[in-house]
Amino acid sequence: MGGFLALVYGLGCYLIFFVTFSYAIGFVGNILVPKSIDGPVQSSLTSASMAEALVINTLLLGAFAIQHSVMARPGFKRLWTRIVPKSVERSTYVLFASLILALLCWQWRPMPAPVWVVEHPVGVLVLQATFWLGFGLVLLSTFLIDHFELFGLRQVVGRLLKRELPGPVFHLPWVYRQVRHPLYLGFIIAFWSAPVMSQGHLFFAIACTAYIFIGIFFEERDLIDTFGDTYRNYRKQVGMLIPRLGGGATPEK
């Protein structure tokens, strides 16, 4: 019964993530959602309302960053799994992350004044294409490193079947042989690919890009603790977000 309940819980968390993340794509791209990063705006923004929007948006992004960073650290996981069963630890992380993301989309205060506008049809088309390319790279990266484990489904299925999951294994699928963090690269591409870059979107893109670099710092520290010199050598061979000329890791045997 415990394994069945864990499976139902994990599937529910994944469904919440799927709906929330799909909405977030529309939110960032101003596509087919009732409230996006640039609207709707109820009235003209005064200096006071602009300041309020900046404060609220900063708090929302800060809450998102703190949740992601704290709950992803091994030390927190060791403490957290004293309360939450290990099999649903990842699903619970996914649930909290999805709820914080939903809160951000719901309470975001648009700052729609344009910083730049691309009007040429070719330029607009290119930016729209790179927006989808960015999110496509995010999705591809999750499957290359095991999408179902990343979002907690493999863990709850293992609990149901009473199978012990193997420990972490260092491997380099495809694009990971060219850049160390293609998933984060995809987010950066998507966040900056905007034909109309509003003040709010620019603030969002800058804040998220800064957080990505902070997150990479902590994530790579954890990876070095786990894989030691194997990951250190990988860092020497492969660029963080941009492929190195003549570089790249050797394909796995």
C-alpha positions as CSV (number, residue, x, y, z in Angstrom):
1,M,0.0,0.0,0.0
2,G,2.9,2.4,0.8
3,G,4.4,1.8,-2.6
4,F,1.0,2.5,-4.3
5,L,0.5,5.7,-2.4
6,A,4.0,6.8,-3.2
7,L,3.3,6.2,-6.9
8,V,0.0,8.1,-6.8
9,Y,1.8,11.0,-5.0
10,G,4.7,11.0,-7.4
11,L,2.4,11.0,-10.4
12,G,0.3,13.8,-8.9
13,C,3.5,15.9,-8.3
14,Y,4.6,15.3,-11.9
15,L,1.2,16.4,-13.2
16,I,1.3,19.6,-11.2
17,F,4.8,20.2,-12.5
18,F,3.8,19.5,-16.1
19,V,0.8,22.0,-16.0
20,T,2.8,24.6,-14.1
21,F,5.8,24.4,-16.4
22,S,3.7,24.5,-19.5
23,Y,2.0,27.7,-18.2
24,A,5.4,29.1,-17.4
25,I,6.5,28.8,-21.0
26,G,3.5,30.8,-22.1
27,F,4.1,33.2,-19.2
28,V,7.7,34.0,-20.3
29,G,6.8,34.1,-24.0
30,N,3.5,36.0,-23.7
31,I,1.7,33.1,-25.4
32,L,-1.9,32.0,-24.9
33,V,-2.0,32.5,-21.1
34,P,-4.4,34.8,-19.2
35,K,-1.5,36.5,-17.4
36,S,2.0,36.7,-18.8
37,I,5.2,38.4,-17.9
38,D,4.1,41.6,-19.6
39,G,0.4,41.7,-18.8
40,P,-2.4,42.3,-18.3
41,V,-1.7,45.7,-16.7
42,Q,-4.7,47.1,-14.9
43,S,-3.7,50.7,-15.1
44,S,-0.8,53.0,-16.0
45,L,2.1,52.4,-13.7
46,T,3.2,55.3,-11.5
47,S,6.6,55.6,-9.9
48,A,5.2,54.1,-6.7
49,S,3.6,51.2,-8.4
50,M,6.8,50.5,-10.4
51,A,8.7,50.4,-7.1
52,E,6.1,48.1,-5.6
53,A,6.3,45.8,-8.7
54,L,10.1,45.7,-8.4
55,V,10.0,44.8,-4.7
56,I,7.3,42.1,-5.2
57,N,9.0,40.6,-8.2
58,T,12.3,40.5,-6.4
59,L,10.7,38.7,-3.5
60,L,9.0,36.2,-5.8
61,L,12.3,35.4,-7.7
62,G,14.1,35.3,-4.4
63,A,11.7,32.7,-3.0
64,F,12.1,30.6,-6.1
65,A,15.9,30.7,-5.9
66,I,16.0,29.9,-2.2
67,Q,13.6,27.0,-2.5
68,H,15.6,25.5,-5.4
69,S,19.0,26.0,-3.9
70,V,18.2,24.9,-0.3
71,M,16.2,21.8,-1.1
72,A,18.7,20.6,-3.7
73,R,21.6,20.5,-1.3
74,P,22.8,17.1,-0.1
75,G,22.8,18.3,3.5
76,F,19.2,19.4,3.4
77,K,18.2,16.1,1.7
78,R,19.8,14.1,4.5
79,L,17.8,16.0,7.1
80,W,14.6,16.2,5.0
81,T,14.5,12.4,4.4
82,R,14.2,11.9,8.2
83,I,10.7,13.4,7.7
84,V,9.8,12.5,4.1
85,P,10.4,9.0,2.8
86,K,13.4,8.8,0.5
87,S,11.3,7.4,-2.3
88,V,9.2,10.6,-2.5
89,E,11.9,13.1,-1.6
90,R,12.4,14.1,-5.3
91,S,8.7,14.3,-6.0
92,T,8.3,16.6,-2.9
93,Y,11.1,18.8,-4.3
94,V,9.3,18.9,-7.6
95,L,6.0,19.8,-5.9
96,F,7.4,22.7,-3.9
97,A,9.3,24.0,-7.0
98,S,6.0,23.9,-9.0
99,L,4.0,25.6,-6.3
100,I,6.6,28.4,-6.0
101,L,6.7,28.8,-9.8
102,A,2.9,28.9,-9.9
103,L,3.0,31.6,-7.2
104,L,5.5,33.6,-9.2
105,C,3.3,33.5,-12.4
106,W,0.2,34.4,-10.4
107,Q,1.6,37.3,-8.4
108,W,4.1,38.7,-10.9
109,R,3.7,42.4,-11.4
110,P,4.1,43.4,-15.1
111,M,6.5,46.2,-16.0
112,P,5.6,46.5,-19.6
113,A,7.5,49.6,-20.7
114,P,9.7,48.4,-23.7
115,V,13.5,48.5,-23.4
116,W,14.0,47.3,-27.0
117,V,11.7,46.3,-29.8
118,V,12.6,44.2,-32.8
119,E,10.3,45.0,-35.7
120,H,12.0,43.4,-38.7
121,P,10.0,40.2,-39.6
122,V,13.2,38.2,-39.9
123,G,14.5,39.3,-36.6
124,V,11.1,38.5,-34.9
125,L,11.1,35.1,-36.5
126,V,14.6,34.3,-35.4
127,L,13.9,35.3,-31.8
128,Q,10.7,33.3,-31.7
129,A,12.6,30.3,-33.1
130,T,15.4,30.6,-30.5
131,F,12.8,30.9,-27.7
132,W,11.4,27.5,-28.7
133,L,14.9,26.2,-29.3
134,G,15.9,27.2,-25.8
135,F,13.0,25.4,-24.1
136,G,13.5,22.5,-26.5
137,L,17.1,22.2,-25.3
138,V,15.8,22.2,-21.7
139,L,13.5,19.3,-22.4
140,L,16.1,17.4,-24.4
141,S,18.6,17.8,-21.5
142,T,16.2,16.3,-19.0
143,F,15.7,13.2,-21.1
144,L,19.5,12.8,-21.7
145,I,20.2,12.8,-17.9
146,D,17.0,10.7,-17.1
147,H,13.9,12.8,-17.1
148,F,11.9,10.3,-15.0
149,E,14.5,10.2,-12.2
150,L,14.9,14.0,-12.3
151,F,11.2,14.5,-11.6
152,G,10.9,11.7,-9.1
153,L,9.0,9.1,-11.1
154,R,11.7,6.4,-11.2
155,Q,12.0,6.6,-7.4
156,V,8.3,6.0,-6.7
157,V,8.1,3.2,-9.3
158,G,11.2,1.6,-7.6
159,R,9.4,1.8,-4.3
160,L,6.3,0.1,-5.7
161,L,8.4,-2.7,-7.3
162,K,10.7,-2.9,-4.2
163,R,13.7,-2.2,-6.3
164,E,16.8,-0.4,-5.0
165,L,17.9,2.3,-7.5
166,P,21.6,2.4,-8.4
167,G,23.8,5.1,-7.1
168,P,24.9,8.1,-9.2
169,V,26.9,7.3,-12.3
170,F,29.0,9.8,-14.2
171,H,28.1,9.7,-17.9
172,L,28.2,12.1,-20.8
173,P,25.2,11.8,-23.2
174,W,25.5,13.8,-26.4
175,V,25.4,17.6,-25.7
176,Y,26.9,17.1,-22.3
177,R,30.1,16.3,-24.1
178,Q,30.1,19.9,-25.5
179,V,28.7,22.0,-22.6
180,R,28.5,21.0,-19.0
181,H,25.1,22.6,-18.4
182,P,22.9,22.5,-21.6
183,L,19.7,22.6,-19.5
184,Y,20.7,25.9,-18.0
185,L,21.9,27.1,-21.4
186,G,18.4,26.4,-22.8
187,F,16.8,28.5,-20.1
188,I,19.1,31.4,-20.8
189,I,18.4,31.3,-24.5
190,A,14.7,31.2,-23.9
191,F,14.6,34.0,-21.3
192,W,16.6,36.4,-23.6
193,S,14.8,35.6,-26.9
194,A,12.2,38.3,-26.9
195,P,11.3,40.5,-29.8
196,V,9.8,43.0,-27.3
197,M,12.0,43.2,-24.2
198,S,10.0,45.0,-21.5
199,Q,11.5,46.3,-18.3
200,G,9.9,43.4,-16.4
201,H,11.1,40.8,-18.8
202,L,14.6,42.3,-18.7
203,F,14.6,42.2,-14.9
204,F,13.4,38.6,-15.0
205,A,16.1,37.6,-17.5
206,I,18.9,39.3,-15.6
207,A,17.8,37.9,-12.2
208,C,17.3,34.3,-13.6
209,T,20.6,34.4,-15.4
210,A,22.4,35.5,-12.3
211,Y,20.7,32.8,-10.3
212,I,21.7,30.2,-12.9
213,F,25.4,31.1,-12.4
214,I,25.0,30.9,-8.6
215,G,23.2,27.6,-9.0
216,I,25.9,26.2,-11.2
217,F,28.5,27.1,-8.6
218,F,26.8,25.1,-5.8
219,E,25.8,22.2,-8.2
220,E,29.3,21.7,-9.4
221,R,30.6,21.8,-5.8
222,D,28.3,18.9,-5.1
223,L,29.3,17.1,-8.2
224,I,32.9,17.3,-7.3
225,D,32.1,15.9,-3.8
226,T,30.4,13.0,-5.6
227,F,32.7,12.3,-8.5
228,G,36.0,13.9,-7.4
229,D,38.7,14.1,-10.1
230,T,36.4,12.6,-12.8
231,Y,34.3,15.8,-12.6
232,R,37.4,18.1,-12.2
233,N,38.8,16.7,-15.4
234,Y,35.5,17.1,-17.1
235,R,35.4,20.8,-16.2
236,K,38.9,21.2,-17.7
237,Q,37.7,19.7,-21.0
238,V,34.2,21.1,-21.5
239,G,32.9,24.7,-21.3
240,M,30.2,25.6,-18.7
241,L,27.7,27.0,-21.2
242,I,29.6,27.7,-24.4
243,P,31.5,25.0,-26.3
244,R,35.2,25.4,-26.4
245,L,37.0,25.5,-29.7
246,G,38.7,22.2,-30.2
247,G,37.3,21.0,-26.9
248,G,34.7,18.6,-25.8
249,A,34.8,15.4,-23.8
250,T,35.7,12.1,-25.2
251,P,32.6,9.9,-26.0
252,E,32.0,7.1,-23.5
253,K,33.2,3.7,-24.5
